[in-house]
């Protein structure tokens, strides 16, 4: 489930906590600290407390207050980017959550997430066999949508896009684009299990490993060699955390934006003019944490008539939408506050449409923009492209 | 007014922006320096009674008025990115966490000034200005976390200072809340004058806003030189500093430090030892061309000095805010930061090398030139804070580093709490008397950041301190089986 680098780090949490120099570079970058304001909510504050507990053995400091602060994190990775001592803080937060779970100090919401996932294999309350219900809204259902052996491409839809109506526009758009481009694609259907990220990020690493094993086995069984994901977190997990399970299996893993940009480049999709001022919000797990910055921008720029503007913080410096790290399940108000910070920048950009490449970002930004009463549309990059080729 | 009543009133005034919860307060009892509780707790009360987060100068004023009336110590804090407990309470009381005072208030491109709230970090200001083709004239090496007000109340020398001078020389005006709660806009001509508050370490007033001079974000060029010969690299440093085109930044790294970087895998490719000298210029194309000639001619006449590839020089520049990266080899670091005459750099480093041999200790030195006359020099060694006894003995070696610095005309860079034993080295008697007179005039009750800057706490008086450190060093020497 985890890469070698991560395993080394997790074994060395105590040392990493000691290596922290408390310089505060992380604090300046942290959206949670910006919203909460107390030192205990800053990455350096959390690491200071972790040092006392785990490196200096003061177990009495492992309190509910500490657990609450550890859960208040979107795993956006901005702290890792700025760490002066090179701590992979994102992995450190995951390890801290694992230790909290081991100590029975995890938030109650984490247990609910786990129980639901273990029984349903997805984050919704729906049966996993209903994974492809979104496809009923397609005018024409693709021929090989459900578990087609040897398909050119397997689309890993992700739980949210599969089950939540407000996110269904993404798989609908992706499917229509793939059909227009003549791509032979399939999905894992009811055998697609959650990617495991919600388990990984709540500290239940062994359970996450089971989910990974299942998904990898399904992909191998179908003889799939190209997998695309429209969820930034699913993509990140497949790309980084599934490598051990893949064990050298020949699988090209792409975000849908990367694959769609390729189709545009190859002339298999031909965008027509749109009259929009578009900006792009980098999802943390796709951009900063996976290094995919250019493909979504390439798609937006390929659409004639679209004027593209960057946000004040973009690419590596992008601000989080507030929706990562299961924060919404433990502290929805904090999550919404972080989204408001991002929406302030979007409003200042003058864009008529904000494009992203993650259903969670889209949901967070849509809600915040609606509450702010701003006349800005929020779209996944696949939805914008579909509008242009339709 | 009773202390508890004042604290209650502040809690009522601030609501959720004030806390007396021990879980929160504990994190305000330290800065970057992980000094063991065994050493701190018997001497000081570093955990505040209350932490309050004011949103504007008016709220700072309200706290100071109540604190003055009740005689409660108040310690201002923003980035808390220093190491001498400058922003850590010595006597409990209230910590004013100023981090809500953030953001750019006004940019005046005609006058090339920007007005900011005091807790805006240098990193935030740099990002804001760069997006508009502008830049701060100088920044601290802790720019991502250090606040603008905080650096002003420290000494204010860093990256860019060799070209543009100290931060004090760039500040046109500041909004300051005085200890009695009066909110003042101060300039060099006001009474009290602005310069009283530079390097005052939050002991005279709480800075809540500043107007500073900025520059165009000019093109830059970067050079990284390597040499096994310390003498030659020091000569190049002096020549570059005094050449026709003043560099924007001049940063050096000694052989021990480069070796440690190499062991950690963060030295430039192909460099496993010797000294490094990073030279960075900013300015018009003709200035950069002249600078290139200067560097290339110096490399040509110093046979041991080689010019590393441009990518290495750029990487060194890009990593300028990550001087803590070597800490990974620790996991802890101890050291002394010395405000050293540039002319003494070579002799200082020679003595440090001798000290390292004597103590059988790896002493790594790096630093940057801060003005035509002075450099900020950090000499550090690796330690482990979990081995408390050894760590405390290690602290005694920090004094030995400062003693070497003193022999070469240097003194500690910043005072706070831990450098108060060196007050006699940092200031002349006349300077100290003048500083104390300012404090007495503006803060007669001594509520603002007490225990810092003007005198040493009883157990840190220079005599006790010297004897104590000598004893610890002696114990350390015995444990090492004697020094060489």
Interface residues (C-beta under 8 A of the other chain):
Chain A: X15 X18 X19 X21 X22 X23 X24 X25 X27 X28 X29 X37 X38 X39 X40 X45 X48 X49 X55 X56 X63 X65 X66 X82 X84 X85 X86 X312 X317
Chain B: X17 X19 X21 X23 X24 X27 X28 X30 X31 X32 X34 X51 X53 X79 X80 X81 X97 X99 X100 X121 X123 X124 X127 X131 X142 X144 X145 X321 X322 X323 X324 X325 X327 X328 X330 X331 X332 X333 X384 X385 X386
